[in-house]
Amino acid sequence: MTDITVLGPFSAAYKQSSFAPSATKTRQILALLALQADRVVAASTLMEEIWGEKLPRSATTTLQTYIVQLRRKLSAALEDGTDPKDVLVTRHGGYLLRVRPGRVDAQEFEKLAASGGKAFEGGDVRTASRLLGQALGLWRGPALMDVKVGRVLELDVVRLEEKRMTVLEQRIDADLALGHHGELVPELSVLTARHPMHETFCAQLMTALYRSGGAWRALEAYQRLRSAMVEELGLEPSQRLKRLHQAVLSGEEFTDHRSLAAPRPRTTVRLSSRTTAA
């Protein structure tokens, strides 16, 4: 069974036998093929990743050499007679890495994140918390932390890291909905320290503090974010943060910071023609 990890240090193994290369360019190629597992990656895309715009004249031949080197690594790891060409497959105009479902951690992360997000949107916050927590548990550090990334892999890394942040926000919202306010304060305190202008983390921390009896600390959290935004960007917090701040100041009852994202609509009183005439 092939196991590939990209959510942290990069590794690739077949039945415990590693076939991850140490050479920079072949490592980049395998990482890109792994992120696109079971899909054809164009040779031109692989060349763009390892050379950028400055392609050597021998780019096509050199890429083929790197593929041969990867197959040699695979052949040494394969102990059941499997042909490495059946794992790292040549297709018209590109290459494909065959991997069984669930054997690449990034794919499993995406699957769990989708299921958890669906449960969250459907109101099943307990299931959402569990699935989203499992998705986040697959991460062991920054994506491809020990791989030199070119312009193609860089986009994949940014996408994965953004997805990770979204999943983290959703998991915390699910835990807030479950009433785990006090338990979330330490985690959110660290997150807001690391991301001092991240409004969602601030809103979540304010909610957790307020709901666990720390209204004054919630106000302090808002002031820290506001000071950072004004000093660094010359901007005020968004209306949803201002609305949350006002709710804490006035002692308003709320359980979900998202419900305070917009100000309450004004009540419009319609007068009948009879009343107007009077």
C-alpha positions as CSV (number, residue, x, y, z in Angstrom):
1,M,0.0,0.0,0.0
2,T,1.3,3.4,-1.0
3,D,1.2,6.1,1.8
4,I,2.1,9.7,1.0
5,T,2.1,12.6,3.4
6,V,2.3,16.2,2.3
7,L,0.6,17.9,5.3
8,G,3.9,18.5,7.1
9,P,7.2,16.7,6.2
10,F,7.0,15.0,2.9
11,S,7.1,11.2,2.8
12,A,6.2,8.5,0.4
13,A,6.3,4.8,1.1
14,Y,5.1,1.5,-0.2
15,K,4.5,-1.0,2.5
16,Q,6.8,0.8,4.9
17,S,9.6,1.1,2.2
18,S,10.3,4.7,1.4
19,F,10.6,5.8,-2.2
20,A,10.8,9.6,-1.5
21,P,13.9,11.0,-3.2
22,S,16.3,13.3,-1.5
23,A,17.3,15.2,-4.7
24,T,15.5,18.6,-4.9
25,K,13.9,18.4,-8.3
26,T,12.8,14.8,-8.2
27,R,11.3,15.5,-4.8
28,Q,9.4,18.4,-6.3
29,I,8.1,16.2,-9.1
30,L,6.9,13.5,-6.8
31,A,5.2,15.9,-4.5
32,L,3.3,17.5,-7.3
33,L,2.3,14.2,-8.7
34,A,1.1,13.1,-5.2
35,L,-1.0,16.2,-4.8
36,Q,-2.6,15.4,-8.1
37,A,-2.8,11.7,-7.5
38,D,-4.7,9.7,-10.1
39,R,-4.8,12.7,-12.4
40,V,-2.5,13.4,-15.3
41,V,-0.1,16.2,-14.7
42,A,1.1,17.7,-18.0
43,A,4.9,17.5,-18.6
44,S,4.8,21.3,-19.2
45,T,3.4,21.8,-15.7
46,L,6.1,19.6,-14.2
47,M,8.8,21.6,-16.1
48,E,7.3,24.9,-15.0
49,E,7.5,23.7,-11.4
50,I,11.2,22.8,-11.4
51,W,12.5,25.4,-13.8
52,G,10.0,28.3,-13.9
53,E,10.2,30.3,-17.0
54,K,13.9,29.5,-17.6
55,L,13.6,26.1,-19.3
56,P,16.9,24.6,-20.4
57,R,17.1,23.3,-23.9
58,S,17.2,19.8,-22.6
59,A,14.1,20.2,-20.4
60,T,12.1,17.4,-21.9
61,T,15.0,14.9,-21.9
62,T,16.0,15.9,-18.3
63,L,12.4,15.5,-17.1
64,Q,12.3,12.0,-18.6
65,T,15.5,11.3,-16.7
66,Y,13.9,12.4,-13.4
67,I,10.9,10.2,-14.1
68,V,13.3,7.2,-14.7
69,Q,15.0,8.0,-11.4
70,L,11.7,8.1,-9.6
71,R,10.8,4.7,-11.1
72,R,14.0,3.3,-9.8
73,K,13.2,4.4,-6.3
74,L,9.8,2.9,-6.7
75,S,11.2,-0.4,-8.0
76,A,13.4,-0.7,-4.9
77,A,10.4,-0.2,-2.7
78,L,8.0,-2.5,-4.6
79,E,8.4,-6.1,-3.3
80,D,5.4,-7.7,-4.8
81,G,6.4,-7.7,-8.5
82,T,4.5,-4.6,-9.3
83,D,5.9,-2.8,-12.3
84,P,6.8,0.8,-11.3
85,K,5.5,1.9,-14.7
86,D,2.1,0.8,-13.5
87,V,2.4,3.1,-10.5
88,L,4.1,6.1,-12.1
89,V,2.3,6.0,-15.4
90,T,3.2,7.7,-18.7
91,R,0.2,9.3,-20.4
92,H,0.0,11.4,-23.6
93,G,1.6,14.7,-22.7
94,G,2.2,13.9,-19.0
95,Y,2.4,11.5,-16.1
96,L,0.1,10.1,-13.5
97,L,0.8,8.7,-10.0
98,R,-1.6,5.8,-9.1
99,V,-2.5,5.8,-5.5
100,R,-5.3,3.9,-3.7
101,P,-8.1,6.1,-2.1
102,G,-7.2,7.3,1.4
103,R,-3.5,6.9,1.0
104,V,-2.6,10.5,0.5
105,D,-3.2,12.6,3.6
106,A,-4.2,15.7,1.6
107,Q,-7.0,13.8,-0.1
108,E,-8.2,12.4,3.2
109,F,-8.1,16.0,4.7
110,E,-10.2,17.3,1.8
111,K,-12.7,14.4,2.2
112,L,-13.1,14.9,6.0
113,A,-13.3,18.7,5.6
114,A,-16.1,18.4,3.1
115,S,-18.1,16.0,5.3
116,G,-17.5,18.1,8.4
117,G,-18.5,21.3,6.6
118,K,-21.7,19.6,5.3
119,A,-22.5,18.5,8.9
120,F,-21.9,22.0,10.2
121,E,-24.1,23.6,7.6
122,G,-26.8,21.0,8.4
123,G,-26.7,21.9,12.1
124,D,-25.1,18.7,13.3
125,V,-22.3,20.4,15.2
126,R,-21.3,17.4,17.2
127,T,-20.5,15.4,14.1
128,A,-19.0,18.5,12.5
129,S,-16.6,19.0,15.5
130,R,-15.5,15.3,15.3
131,L,-14.9,15.2,11.5
132,L,-13.3,18.7,11.3
133,G,-11.0,17.7,14.3
134,Q,-10.0,14.6,12.5
135,A,-9.2,16.6,9.3
136,L,-7.0,19.0,11.3
137,G,-5.3,16.1,13.1
138,L,-3.8,15.0,9.8
139,W,-1.5,18.1,9.8
140,R,2.0,17.7,11.3
141,G,3.3,21.1,10.3
142,P,3.2,23.4,7.3
143,A,2.4,21.7,4.0
144,L,5.5,20.3,2.2
145,M,7.7,21.9,4.9
146,D,10.8,20.1,3.7
147,V,10.3,20.4,-0.1
148,K,11.5,23.3,-2.2
149,V,8.4,24.6,-3.9
150,G,8.2,26.2,-7.3
151,R,5.5,28.4,-8.8
152,V,3.1,25.4,-9.3
153,L,3.5,23.8,-5.9
154,E,3.3,27.2,-4.2
155,L,-0.3,27.6,-5.3
156,D,-1.2,24.2,-4.0
157,V,0.5,24.9,-0.6
158,V,-1.4,28.3,-0.3
159,R,-4.7,26.6,-1.2
160,L,-4.1,23.9,1.4
161,E,-3.1,26.3,4.1
162,E,-6.2,28.5,3.4
163,K,-8.4,25.4,3.6
164,R,-6.8,24.5,6.9
165,M,-7.7,27.9,8.4
166,T,-11.3,27.6,7.1
167,V,-11.6,24.2,8.7
168,L,-10.1,25.4,11.9
169,E,-12.6,28.3,12.1
170,Q,-15.5,25.9,11.4
171,R,-14.3,23.4,14.1
172,I,-14.1,26.2,16.7
173,D,-17.6,27.5,15.8
174,A,-18.9,23.9,16.2
175,D,-17.2,23.7,19.6
176,L,-18.7,27.0,20.6
177,A,-22.1,25.8,19.6
178,L,-21.5,22.7,21.8
179,G,-20.9,25.1,24.8
180,H,-17.1,24.4,25.2
181,H,-16.4,28.1,25.8
182,G,-13.9,27.9,28.7
183,E,-12.0,25.0,27.0
184,L,-11.5,27.1,23.9
185,V,-10.0,30.1,25.5
186,P,-6.4,28.9,25.7
187,E,-6.4,27.7,22.0
188,L,-8.0,31.0,20.8
189,S,-5.6,33.1,22.9
190,V,-2.7,31.5,21.1
191,L,-4.4,31.8,17.7
192,T,-5.2,35.5,18.2
193,A,-1.6,36.1,19.3
194,R,-0.3,34.5,16.2
195,H,-2.8,36.2,13.9
196,P,-3.4,39.6,15.6
197,M,-5.6,40.9,12.8
198,H,-7.7,37.8,12.1
199,E,-11.2,39.0,12.8
200,T,-12.9,35.6,13.0
201,F,-10.4,34.3,15.7
202,C,-11.0,37.5,17.6
203,A,-14.8,37.1,17.4
204,Q,-14.5,33.5,18.5
205,L,-12.3,34.5,21.5
206,M,-14.6,37.3,22.5
207,T,-17.5,34.9,22.4
208,A,-15.7,32.2,24.4
209,L,-14.6,34.7,27.0
210,Y,-18.0,36.5,27.3
211,R,-19.9,33.2,27.6
212,S,-17.5,31.9,30.3
213,G,-17.8,35.1,32.4
214,G,-14.9,37.1,31.1
215,A,-16.7,40.1,29.5
216,W,-13.8,42.5,30.4
217,R,-11.3,40.2,28.8
218,A,-13.5,40.0,25.7
219,L,-13.4,43.8,25.5
220,E,-9.6,43.7,25.8
221,A,-9.4,41.2,22.9
222,Y,-11.3,43.6,20.7
223,Q,-9.1,46.6,21.7
224,R,-6.0,44.5,20.9
225,L,-7.3,43.7,17.4
226,R,-8.4,47.3,16.8
227,S,-5.0,48.7,17.8
228,A,-3.2,46.3,15.5
229,M,-5.5,47.1,12.6
230,V,-5.3,50.9,13.0
231,E,-1.5,50.8,13.5
232,E,-0.7,48.4,10.7
233,L,-3.4,49.1,8.2
234,G,-5.0,52.4,9.1
235,L,-8.3,50.5,9.2
236,E,-11.1,50.0,11.8
237,P,-12.5,46.6,12.5
238,S,-15.5,45.4,10.4
239,Q,-19.1,46.1,11.3
240,R,-19.5,42.6,12.6
241,L,-16.7,43.1,15.1
242,K,-18.1,46.4,16.1
243,R,-21.5,44.8,16.6
244,L,-20.1,42.1,18.7
245,H,-18.1,44.7,20.8
246,Q,-21.4,46.6,21.4
247,A,-23.2,43.5,22.4
248,V,-20.5,42.7,25.0
249,L,-20.6,46.3,26.3
250,S,-24.4,46.3,26.7
251,G,-24.5,42.8,28.3
252,E,-26.6,41.4,25.5
253,E,-27.4,37.7,25.5
254,F,-26.0,35.8,22.5
255,T,-24.6,32.3,21.9
256,D,-23.2,32.7,18.4
257,H,-20.9,35.5,17.2
258,R,-22.1,34.8,13.6
259,S,-25.7,35.8,14.5
260,L,-24.3,39.3,15.4
261,A,-22.5,39.8,12.1
262,A,-25.0,42.4,10.9
263,P,-26.9,45.0,12.9
264,R,-30.5,44.3,13.6
265,P,-32.9,45.6,11.0
266,R,-34.9,48.6,11.9
267,T,-38.6,48.1,12.6
268,T,-40.7,49.9,10.0
269,V,-44.3,50.9,11.1
270,R,-46.7,51.1,8.3
271,L,-49.6,53.5,8.8
272,S,-52.9,52.7,7.1
273,S,-54.5,55.3,5.0
274,R,-57.2,55.7,7.6
275,T,-54.5,56.5,10.3
276,T,-52.7,58.8,8.0
277,A,-55.9,60.7,7.2
278,A,-56.5,61.2,10.9
